[in-house]
Amino acid sequence: MKTGLVTFYHIHHYGALLQATATQRAVEHLGGECEIIDYFVNQNNALFRKPTGLGSAAHDAHTALHYQALNARYQRFEQFSKDHLHISGHRFESLAELKDAELPYDAILSGSDQIWNPKIFPDGHFDPVFFGAFSQRRKIAYAPSFGIPRIPEGMEQELRDYLAAFSHVSVREKQGQEIVKEIAGQDVPVVLDPTLLLDRQQWAAMSNVPVGYPDAEKGYILCYCISKPGALAPYIDYLARKTGLPVVQLCGVRQKVHPKARCILDAGPAEFLGLFRNASYVCTNSFHGTVFSVQFQKPFFTTVHATELAAPERSRTFSILNRLGLTDRIIGKGDTAAPDAPIDWEAVEKRLRAARQSSLDYLRAALQDEPYTMQQEAGAQSDLPVLADHGRCTGCTACVNTCGVEAITMERDAEGFAYPVVDGAKCVRCGRCSAVCPLLHERETKPLPAVYAAWNKDDKIRRDSTSGGVFSALAEYVLEDGGVVYGAVLDGKQRLHHTACFRKEDLWRMRGAKYVQSDMGEVFKEIKEALKTRPVLFSGTPCQVDGLYRYLGTRPENLTTCDLVCHGVPSPAVWEDMVASIEQRKKKTLQAVRFRNKVTGWKDSHFTTVYSDGTVDTAPLMRTEFGRAFGRALFLRPSCHSCAYTNLNRPGDFTLGDFWGLAADELPEQQEKGVSLLLVNTPHGSHVFDKLPLARQPYTVERAIAGNPRLASPIPQSADRAAFFAAYALQPFDQVRKKFCSVPPVPVRVASKMLSPELKAKIRSKLK
């Protein structure tokens, strides 16, 4: 049987050429013939670019400066292709030309890479060639990728028609699996990238180490970055200092990843393999860099794009490393391994062999036109209860509080956030913790809330509050009825935890925004006991409120809850380090902190610190290190970036926030003092609201969302988050603080205000 392979192979990109080689080899090892159809499209390997502006000029200047090395790289790519690829004798340049040709193939194989990504082609549409639309022969797909989370509107039927012509379809990522299921209604397998179908002995046989390349016996740290190193930089620096090994940079991105890096520009695919084979350590942000670190069993660390960290189920790097038990080698997560942590390569190899066999079984069935049944993903089996995964867990503590045998504890990860840890020796496998975990269950959908601008009529209380002082009115109502209020309070060490308040005189401690995740302790248990005898008000983030209801299993009539419009919760450990840094620099103890103090008005909130000697510092929040970093979402909990509560289906009876977005002529006399956004979400909330001594004015739901985007969608993950926490794990905090949190100089701030967003974007693109 002879197969015609359509894939990306001609471009001088290591991953593209090596995956094409591997696909062809895999087919041949299964007893078939395989020839790459020489279809040339949108692939330009020229060393010099056509003049298009400053970017192309800089590229060409770099090429001219390093012409000898880059030309050698070009020739090595061409030679590797001649040595290892079987390519059709004729080059086809169009679909029509392929249709008219008499092709000698029994089947057409659509290979790996992003061949099904419409956005990479000049016209923004699918290229029919990569769906085999030029032939009536049987069609097979092995590991193609769409490269995008969803198909552009209006192209669904086109894709559906293409897929219907295939006898066998597989994809490279779970994201592609979901697309095929949604568009075509087919359940298709996720198979390995072709480069993992061959073993390391096969790849080693294709490798080359020219004279003058780094010496394997002396050892080196190989860095292969296809974009800025970002979160890799602290690990590269740490490994270099710790081991004393030289840093060798296989240049994907044309800038140094380390000041002392030796840059290699002339490596072709064979030299690429040789550099990985001989490395002592690898740091990479390339998928195929990760793959060949695994293939050659090198201690490695890798990074992924911020969007992949926020949605790991759609990341091909997460996908393969999860399959191999190596997700702790991804930087930017709270469970990243220590730089010197060993890898159990025996266990990894066992998983890889199983995954390789499963993918080869699919390819064999497809080539022989036999049915293929998707195999259940093999993984470590555990009888411990299932809880929300690391990226979704909010730390609400419902599971901890519900455990009757104290088998669950909250423990901080490397980023300083607390997560539940189950003690298998104590756990009785009752399943109660899974039953109360809010993220494992659908929430009841409520009617749209009533929206108000509201404020406390007591100016003193209002002045002491972050916005309109509505929380205090609600808390006083509950206290006057003999109740108890639970809210977040900073203790003497400026650590935030939830506690009880029984007197109006103590409410001041609960007023004001506090930008750090609070320690819940056993507050849920305390509330359950208090509800037996008195009314209770609980105020917290929406995930904490939902966790409380899940823990209680009901909505008691004497419980009133208030959730907050939440930007996201910062790391308690980062906050504690910031406090220690402030105290060390000031040589004073912090006595109190106001995250948003209205010393100059509601819309110019100040970060105010009060010291033990009575002195005070105050500055606009966004001109302070902590405020600026918080605003940039540098150190928020991972779940905040996929928050299930950033919508109008609120868990609390009330939702409180600032009524941002008011025009200057709306409530002008009130805006200086602060105006609260108040959502009344439940009948119980409406009943209580009618009794509160508040000034109020109704607004539409649309107005609420317009000023508070966190009522519509989660805050995106910062591109610098992973880099921040990578540095945080390995460097002294003050070094991290200065690099990531420092307020820009005045000229930079002035320029930032004067430049348009479009001009800023152009400048950033030129600096990349």
SULWO-V280145 format. One record per residue. RES is the residue in one small letter. OMEGA is omega as a letter, one per 20 degrees, with the letter a starting at -180 (NA if undefined). Layout:
RES&OMEGA ; RES&OMEGA
This chain:
m&a ; k&a ; t&r ; g&a ; l&r ; v&a ; t&r ; f&a ; y&a ; h&a ; i&a ; h&r ; h&a ; y&a ; g&a ; a&a ; l&a ; l&r ; q&r ; a&r ; t&a ; a&r ; t&r ; q&r ; r&a ; a&r ; v&a ; e&r ; h&r ; l&r ; g&a ; g&r ; e&r ; c&r ; e&r ; i&r ; i&a ; d&r ; y&a ; f&a ; v&r ; n&a ; q&a ; n&a ; n&a ; a&a ; l&r ; f&a ; r&r ; k&a ; p&r ; t&a ; g&a ; l&a ; g&a ; s&r ; a&r ; a&r ; h&a ; d&r ; a&r ; h&r ; t&r ; a&a ; l&a ; h&a ; y&a ; q&a ; a&a ; l&r ; n&r ; a&r ; r&r ; y&a ; q&r ; r&r ; f&a ; e&a ; q&r ; f&r ; s&r ; k&a ; d&a ; h&a ; l&r ; h&a ; i&a ; s&a ; g&a ; h&r ; r&r ; f&a ; e&r ; s&r ; l&a ; a&a ; e&r ; l&r ; k&a ; d&a ; a&r ; e&a ; l&a ; p&a ; y&r ; d&r ; a&r ; i&a ; l&r ; s&a ; g&a ; s&a ; d&a ; q&a ; i&r ; w&r ; n&a ; p&a ; k&a ; i&r ; f&a ; p&a ; d&r ; g&a ; h&r ; f&r ; d&a ; p&a ; v&a ; f&r ; f&r ; g&a ; a&a ; f&a ; s&r ; q&r ; r&r ; r&a ; k&a ; i&r ; a&r ; y&r ; a&r ; p&a ; s&r ; f&r ; g&a ; i&a ; p&r ; r&a ; i&r ; p&a ; e&r ; g&a ; m&a ; e&a ; q&r ; e&r ; l&r ; r&r ; d&r ; y&a ; l&a ; a&a ; a&a ; f&r ; s&a ; h&r ; v&r ; s&a ; v&a ; r&a ; e&r ; k&r ; q&r ; g&r ; q&r ; e&r ; i&a ; v&r ; k&a ; e&a ; i&a ; a&a ; g&a ; q&r ; d&a ; v&a ; p&r ; v&a ; v&a ; l&r ; d&a ; p&a ; t&r ; l&r ; l&r ; l&r ; d&a ; r&r ; q&r ; q&r ; w&r ; a&r ; a&r ; m&a ; s&r ; n&r ; v&a ; p&r ; v&r ; g&r ; y&a ; p&a ; d&a ; a&a ; e&r ; k&r ; g&r ; y&r ; i&a ; l&r ; c&r ; y&a ; c&r ; i&r ; s&a ; k&a ; p&r ; g&a ; a&r ; l&a ; a&r ; p&a ; y&r ; i&a ; d&a ; y&a ; l&r ; a&a ; r&a ; k&a ; t&a ; g&a ; l&r ; p&r ; v&r ; v&a ; q&r ; l&a ; c&r ; g&r ; v&a ; r&r ; q&a ; k&r ; v&a ; h&a ; p&a ; k&a ; a&r ; r&a ; c&r ; i&a ; l&a ; d&a ; a&r ; g&a ; p&a ; a&r ; e&r ; f&r ; l&a ; g&r ; l&r ; f&a ; r&a ; n&a ; a&r ; s&r ; y&r ; v&r ; c&a ; t&r ; n&r ; s&r ; f&a ; h&r ; g&r ; t&a ; v&a ; f&r ; s&r ; v&a ; q&a ; f&r ; q&r ; k&r ; p&a ; f&r ; f&a ; t&r ; t&r ; v&a ; h&a ; a&r ; t&r ; e&r ; l&a ; a&a ; a&a ; p&a ; e&a ; r&a ; s&r ; r&r ; t&r ; f&a ; s&a ; i&a ; l&r ; n&r ; r&a ; l&a ; g&a ; l&a ; t&r ; d&r ; r&r ; i&a ; i&r ; g&r ; k&a ; g&a ; d&r ; t&a ; a&r ; a&a ; p&a ; d&a ; a&a ; p&r ; i&r ; d&a ; w&r ; e&r ; a&r ; v&a ; e&r ; k&r ; r&a ; l&r ; r&r ; a&r ; a&r ; r&a ; q&r ; s&a ; s&r ; l&r ; d&r ; y&a ; l&r ; r&r ; a&a ; a&a ; l&a ; q&r ; d&r ; e&r ; p&r ; y&r ; t&r ; m&r ; q&r ; q&a ; e&r ; a&r ; g&r ; a&a ; q&r ; s&r ; d&r ; l&a ; p&r ; v&r ; l&r ; a&a ; d&a ; h&a ; g&a ; r&a ; c&a ; t&a ; g&a ; c&r ; t&r ; a&a ; c&a ; v&a ; n&a ; t&a ; c&a ; g&a ; v&r ; e&r ; a&a ; i&r ; t&r ; m&a ; e&a ; r&r ; d&a ; a&r ; e&r ; g&r ; f&a ; a&r ; y&r ; p&r ; v&a ; v&r ; d&a ; g&a ; a&a ; k&a ; c&a ; v&r ; r&a ; c&r ; g&a ; r&a ; c&r ; s&a ; a&a ; v&a ; c&a ; p&a ; l&r ; l&a ; h&r ; e&r ; r&r ; e&r ; t&a ; k&r ; p&r ; l&a ; p&r ; a&a ; v&r ; y&q ; a&a ; a&r ; w&a ; n&a ; k&r ; d&a ; d&a ; k&r ; i&a ; r&r ; r&a ; d&a ; s&a ; t&a ; s&a ; g&r ; g&a ; v&r ; f&a ; s&r ; a&r ; l&r ; a&r ; e&r ; y&a ; v&r ; l&r ; e&r ; d&r ; g&a ; g&r ; v&a ; v&r ; y&r ; g&a ; a&a ; v&r ; l&r ; d&a ; g&r ; k&r ; q&r ; r&a ; l&r ; h&r ; h&a ; t&a ; a&r ; c&a ; f&a ; r&r ; k&a ; e&a ; d&a ; l&a ; w&a ; r&a ; m&a ; r&r ; g&r ; a&r ; k&a ; y&r ; v&r ; q&a ; s&r ; d&a ; m&a ; g&r ; e&a ; v&a ; f&r ; k&r ; e&a ; i&r ; k&r ; e&a ; a&a ; l&r ; k&a ; t&a ; r&r ; p&a ; v&r ; l&r ; f&r ; s&r ; g&r ; t&a ; p&r ; c&r ; q&r ; v&r ; d&r ; g&r ; l&a ; y&r ; r&r ; y&a ; l&r ; g&a ; t&r ; r&a ; p&a ; e&a ; n&r ; l&r ; t&a ; t&a ; c&r ; d&a ; l&r ; v&a ; c&r ; h&a ; g&a ; v&r ; p&r ; s&r ; p&a ; a&r ; v&r ; w&r ; e&r ; d&r ; m&r ; v&a ; a&r ; s&r ; i&a ; e&a ; q&a ; r&a ; k&a ; k&r ; k&r ; t&r ; l&r ; q&a ; a&r ; v&r ; r&a ; f&r ; r&a ; n&a ; k&a ; v&r ; t&r ; g&a ; w&a ; k&r ; d&a ; s&r ; h&r ; f&a ; t&r ; t&r ; v&a ; y&a ; s&r ; d&r ; g&r ; t&a ; v&r ; d&r ; t&a ; a&r ; p&a ; l&a ; m&r ; r&r ; t&a ; e&a ; f&a ; g&a ; r&r ; a&r ; f&r ; g&r ; r&r ; a&a ; l&a ; f&r ; l&r ; r&a ; p&a ; s&a ; c&a ; h&r ; s&a ; c&r ; a&a ; y&r ; t&r ; n&a ; l&r ; n&a ; r&r ; p&a ; g&r ; d&r ; f&r ; t&a ; l&r ; g&r ; d&r ; f&r ; w&r ; g&r ; l&r ; a&a ; a&a ; d&r ; e&a ; l&a ; p&a ; e&a ; q&a ; q&r ; e&a ; k&r ; g&a ; v&r ; s&r ; l&a ; l&r ; l&r ; v&a ; n&a ; t&r ; p&r ; h&r ; g&r ; s&r ; h&r ; v&a ; f&a ; d&a ; k&a ; l&r ; p&a ; l&r ; a&a ; r&r ; q&a ; p&r ; y&r ; t&r ; v&a ; e&r ; r&r ; a&a ; i&a ; a&a ; g&a ; n&a ; p&r ; r&r ; l&a ; a&a ; s&r ; p&r ; i&a ; p&r ; q&r ; s&r ; a&a ; d&a ; r&a ; a&r ; a&r ; f&a ; f&r ; a&r ; a&a ; y&a ; a&a ; l&a ; q&r ; p&a ; f&a ; d&r ; q&r ; v&a ; r&a ; k&a ; k&a ; f&a ; c&a ; s&r ; v&a ; p&r ; p&a ; v&a ; p&r ; v&r ; r&r ; v&r ; a&a ; s&r ; k&a ; m&a ; l&r ; s&r ; p&a ; e&r ; l&r ; k&a ; a&r ; k&r ; i&r ; r&a ; s&r ; k&a ; l&a ; k&NA
